[in-house]
Amino acid sequence: MSELHVDSLPRAERIRIATDMGYFPVVVTTPDGALVAVFRAGAGHMGRSGHLVASRSEDGGRTWSAPVVVANTRQYDDRNPAVGVAKDGMITVAYHANAMYDAKGQYMTDRRNPKAVHTGLVHSTDGGRTWGEPMLFTDHAKWDAMSPYGRILTLPDGAMAMPIYGEKSWLLWSRDGGRTWGDLTFVADDVNETAFCPLPSGEWLFLGRTSLDEERYSLLRWSSDGGRTWSAPTKFFAGRRLPSDLAVLPDGSVLAVYGYREEPYGARARRSTDGGRTWSETELVLHDKSRNIDCGYPSVVIHDGWAVMLFYDAGATTTYDGTGAFCEAVRVPVEDLIEVLR
């Protein structure tokens, strides 16, 4: 195994997207070719004032607009976005609304109050420039109180599949462009914060963070029936390479980006040419200057010949308002990635 720092690549670019915010970024491409990143502001990793914002780039990730509010339900900590773009262009953001805080704003670990957590949903019909009124699912929805997170898949027939987890990991389906949701598909009982990727072969690849208490690592699975059933798991390397995102490169290979929660903390990437069964000997270091494990959660899109990879770093902050955190994008030509990740 070898390491290569992305800053050593002559054409790599590093862009600061947001400062004093930026947790858990998820980036998608709109039908008009813009990039929209949704991430957390208003608090640190935990905090009742946390809410979701979006920033838009119209030049492939080189510059980004000032963030606009996506969801801020005031009494809840709005967090953990899942983001997808329907075939008609409407953007859906699902999120976890958490009110498990005491009067002093301290997070409570007692989760026995089901009305303190909900699953939220909000839409944009203008490419992420403005957002509608957030709604919270009620107790009759069997997925209410679960946590979405990651990229929502949009399939050729228009169906959308949302990664969502509670004590188990599921896919939640929409058949009307993200307006309504139902039909849960069980994925696994040992993972959360999952990434899903349809492959050129027709298989789906899954990379998820194990929920086992004694260890922390990521697991790979494959599906040959469109995400309905999944293979037995395979470990994605040892150590805390989590959580992750996946993207198919133009040559059909797969790029995995993931947090690196061991020293030096940050985010990294690898490439697979066989659908995720083996991975490049070289590990590309995207960021290695985080001061602790509060970092990573990368998200990637392939846009106009470039891989645009986002991640966050909580910096040295110990505050609840997120001061010191930031979100960055690293842009690398796809042909350069293919050359170095062999």
C-alpha positions in Angstrom: 0.0 0.0 0.0 1.2 3.5 -0.8 0.0 7.0 -0.2 -0.1 10.0 -2.5 -1.2 13.4 -1.5 -3.6 15.1 -3.9 -1.8 18.4 -3.6 1.1 16.8 -5.4 -1.0 16.5 -8.6 -0.3 19.5 -10.8 -3.9 20.0 -11.9 -5.6 19.4 -8.5 -7.5 22.3 -7.1 -8.6 23.0 -3.5 -11.6 25.3 -2.9 -13.0 26.6 0.4 -16.8 26.3 0.2 -17.9 27.5 3.6 -16.3 28.6 6.9 -17.7 28.2 10.5 -20.1 25.6 9.1 -20.1 22.7 6.6 -20.6 19.5 8.4 -21.9 16.4 6.5 -21.8 17.8 3.0 -23.7 16.0 0.2 -23.2 17.2 -3.4 -25.5 16.6 -6.4 -25.6 17.7 -10.0 -28.7 19.6 -11.3 -30.2 19.2 -14.8 -28.8 22.6 -15.8 -25.2 21.4 -15.0 -24.8 23.2 -11.6 -23.6 21.6 -8.5 -25.6 21.9 -5.3 -24.0 21.1 -1.9 -26.2 20.7 1.2 -24.5 20.8 4.6 -24.9 21.7 8.3 -24.6 25.2 9.8 -25.5 26.9 13.1 -23.9 24.3 15.4 -21.0 21.9 15.8 -21.3 18.1 15.4 -24.2 18.2 17.9 -26.3 21.3 18.9 -29.9 22.3 19.0 -29.3 25.3 16.8 -28.1 23.1 13.9 -29.8 23.5 10.6 -29.2 22.7 6.9 -28.1 25.1 4.2 -27.2 24.8 0.5 -24.6 26.4 -1.7 -24.6 26.3 -5.5 -21.7 26.3 -8.1 -22.2 27.1 -11.7 -18.6 26.5 -12.8 -18.0 22.9 -11.8 -17.1 23.6 -8.2 -14.5 26.4 -8.6 -16.7 29.0 -7.0 -19.8 28.6 -4.7 -22.7 30.9 -3.8 -23.4 32.1 -0.3 -25.3 29.4 1.6 -29.1 29.7 1.7 -31.3 28.0 4.4 -32.7 24.6 3.4 -34.3 23.5 6.7 -34.4 25.3 10.1 -37.2 24.0 12.2 -36.0 25.9 15.3 -37.1 23.5 17.9 -35.1 20.7 16.3 -31.5 20.0 15.5 -31.8 19.5 11.7 -29.0 17.3 10.5 -27.8 14.3 8.4 -29.0 15.3 4.9 -29.9 12.9 2.1 -30.0 14.7 -1.2 -31.3 13.6 -4.6 -32.5 15.1 -8.0 -35.6 13.8 -9.6 -35.9 13.3 -13.4 -38.0 16.5 -13.5 -35.2 18.4 -11.8 -36.8 18.8 -8.4 -34.2 18.5 -5.6 -35.3 16.5 -2.5 -33.5 16.9 0.9 -34.5 14.4 3.6 -33.0 14.9 7.1 -33.0 13.9 10.7 -34.8 16.4 13.1 -33.6 15.8 16.6 -35.0 17.5 19.8 -33.1 15.3 22.3 -31.7 18.3 24.2 -32.3 19.4 27.7 -33.1 23.0 28.8 -29.4 23.8 28.8 -28.9 22.6 25.3 -27.1 19.4 26.3 -27.7 16.3 24.2 -29.6 13.6 26.0 -28.7 10.0 25.3 -32.0 8.6 26.5 -33.9 7.9 23.2 -37.1 6.6 24.8 -39.1 9.6 23.8 -40.2 8.9 20.2 -41.7 12.3 19.7 -38.3 14.0 20.1 -37.0 12.7 16.8 -38.5 12.8 13.3 -37.6 12.5 9.7 -38.0 15.7 7.7 -38.4 16.5 4.0 -38.0 19.7 1.9 -37.8 20.4 -1.8 -36.4 22.9 -4.3 -37.8 23.4 -7.8 -35.3 26.0 -8.9 -32.0 24.2 -8.7 -31.3 24.8 -5.1 -31.6 28.6 -5.2 -34.7 28.6 -2.9 -36.4 25.9 -0.8 -40.0 25.1 0.2 -41.5 24.7 3.6 -40.0 21.7 5.5 -42.4 19.0 6.7 -41.9 16.4 9.3 -43.3 12.9 9.0 -45.7 11.9 11.7 -45.8 8.7 13.8 -47.8 6.8 11.3 -44.9 6.6 8.9 -42.8 3.6 9.9 -39.6 5.3 8.9 -40.3 8.4 11.0 -37.4 9.1 13.5 -34.9 7.2 11.3 -32.0 9.1 9.9 -31.5 9.7 6.2 -27.9 10.4 5.0 -26.1 10.5 1.7 -27.0 10.6 -2.0 -30.5 9.6 -3.0 -30.3 7.5 -6.2 -32.5 8.4 -9.2 -33.0 5.3 -11.5 -33.7 5.3 -15.2 -37.5 4.6 -14.6 -37.7 7.6 -12.3 -37.8 5.7 -9.0 -35.7 7.2 -6.2 -34.0 5.2 -3.5 -33.0 7.0 -0.2 -30.4 5.6 2.2 -31.9 5.7 5.7 -31.1 4.0 9.0 -32.2 3.4 12.5 -31.2 0.3 14.4 -31.0 -1.3 10.8 -30.1 0.1 7.4 -32.8 0.5 4.7 -33.6 1.9 1.3 -36.7 4.1 1.3 -38.4 4.4 -2.1 -40.3 7.1 -4.0 -42.2 6.5 -7.2 -43.3 10.2 -7.8 -40.1 12.1 -8.0 -39.5 12.5 -4.3 -42.9 14.0 -3.4 -44.0 11.0 -1.3 -42.1 8.1 0.1 -42.9 4.5 1.1 -41.8 0.9 0.6 -38.8 0.2 2.8 -36.2 -2.4 1.6 -34.1 -3.9 4.2 -30.3 -3.7 3.5 -28.4 -4.8 6.7 -28.5 -4.8 10.4 -24.8 -4.1 11.0 -24.3 -0.8 9.2 -25.3 2.8 9.0 -24.3 5.9 7.0 -24.4 4.0 3.7 -23.5 4.8 0.1 -25.1 3.0 -2.9 -23.8 3.0 -6.5 -25.4 1.2 -9.6 -22.5 -0.2 -11.7 -22.2 -0.4 -15.5 -22.5 -4.2 -15.1 -26.0 -3.9 -13.6 -24.9 -4.7 -10.1 -25.3 -2.3 -7.2 -22.3 -1.7 -4.9 -22.9 -0.8 -1.3 -20.3 0.7 1.2 -21.5 1.2 4.8 -20.1 2.0 8.2 -20.4 -0.9 10.6 -22.5 -0.3 13.7 -20.7 -2.9 15.8 -19.6 -1.4 19.2 -16.3 -3.2 19.5 -14.9 -2.1 16.1 -15.3 0.6 13.5 -14.7 -0.1 9.8 -16.6 -0.2 6.6 -18.3 -3.1 4.8 -18.9 -3.8 1.1 -22.0 -5.6 -0.3 -23.3 -6.3 -3.8 -26.9 -6.6 -5.2 -27.8 -8.2 -8.5 -31.5 -7.3 -8.2 -31.6 -3.5 -8.0 -31.0 -3.2 -4.3 -33.7 -5.7 -3.2 -31.3 -8.3 -1.8 -27.6 -8.1 -0.9 -24.6 -10.4 -0.7 -22.7 -11.3 2.4 -20.4 -8.5 3.6 -16.7 -8.0 2.8 -14.5 -5.7 4.9 -13.3 -2.5 3.1 -9.8 -2.5 4.6 -9.0 -2.3 8.3 -9.3 0.8 10.4 -11.7 3.7 10.5 -12.1 4.5 6.8 -15.6 5.8 7.2 -18.2 7.0 6.2 -18.0 6.9 2.4 -19.4 7.9 -0.9 -19.1 6.2 -4.3 -19.1 7.3 -8.0 -18.6 5.6 -11.3 -15.8 7.1 -13.5 -16.1 7.4 -17.3 -14.1 4.3 -17.8 -16.5 2.2 -15.7 -14.2 2.0 -12.7 -15.5 3.0 -9.2 -14.1 5.8 -7.0 -14.6 5.5 -3.2 -14.0 8.6 -1.0 -14.1 8.2 2.7 -13.3 9.7 6.0 -10.0 8.7 7.6 -10.5 8.6 11.3 -7.1 7.6 12.3 -4.0 9.9 12.6 -3.5 11.9 10.4 -7.2 12.5 10.4 -8.9 13.7 7.2 -10.3 12.1 4.0 -8.9 9.8 1.3 -9.9 7.9 -1.9 -9.3 4.7 -3.7 -10.4 3.3 -7.1 -11.6 -0.1 -8.2 -11.6 -1.6 -11.7 -13.6 -4.7 -10.8 -16.8 -3.4 -9.2 -15.4 -2.9 -5.7 -13.9 -6.4 -5.3 -10.3 -5.1 -5.3 -9.0 -1.6 -4.8 -6.0 0.4 -5.9 -2.7 -0.1 -4.0 -2.4 3.7 -3.9 -4.5 5.6 -1.4 -5.1 9.3 -2.4 -4.9 11.6 0.6 -7.4 14.4 0.1 -7.0 16.0 3.5 -4.7 15.1 6.5 -4.7 18.1 8.8 -7.8 17.5 10.9 -7.1 17.8 14.7 -9.4 15.0 15.7 -11.9 12.5 14.2 -14.6 15.2 13.7 -13.9 15.3 10.0 -14.5 13.7 6.7 -18.0 12.6 5.6 -16.9 13.1 2.0 -19.2 13.3 -1.0 -18.2 13.1 -4.7 -19.7 13.9 -8.1 -18.1 13.5 -11.6 -18.7 16.6 -13.6 -17.4 17.6 -17.0 -14.3 15.5 -16.7 -13.5 16.3 -13.1 -14.0 14.5 -9.8 -15.3 17.1 -7.3 -14.9 15.7 -3.8 -16.2 17.5 -0.7 -15.5 17.0 3.0 -15.6 18.9 6.3 -13.2 19.6 9.1 -14.4 20.7 12.5 -11.1 22.5 13.1 -10.1 23.1 16.7 -13.6 24.1 17.7 -15.0 23.0 21.0 -18.0 25.3 20.7 -21.6 24.4 19.9 -21.9 27.0 17.2 -19.5 25.4 14.7 -17.0 28.2 14.8 -13.8 27.1 13.2 -15.3 24.3 11.1 -15.1 24.5 7.3 -16.1 22.6 4.1 -13.7 22.2 1.2 -13.9 20.8 -2.3 -11.0 19.1 -4.0 -11.2 19.0 -7.8 -9.1 16.5 -9.8 -9.3 15.7 -13.5 -10.7 12.2 -13.9 -7.8 11.2 -16.2 -5.4 12.1 -13.5 -7.2 9.9 -10.9 -7.2 7.0 -13.3 -3.5 7.4 -13.9 -2.5 7.5 -10.2 -5.0 5.2 -8.6 -3.9 1.8 -10.1 
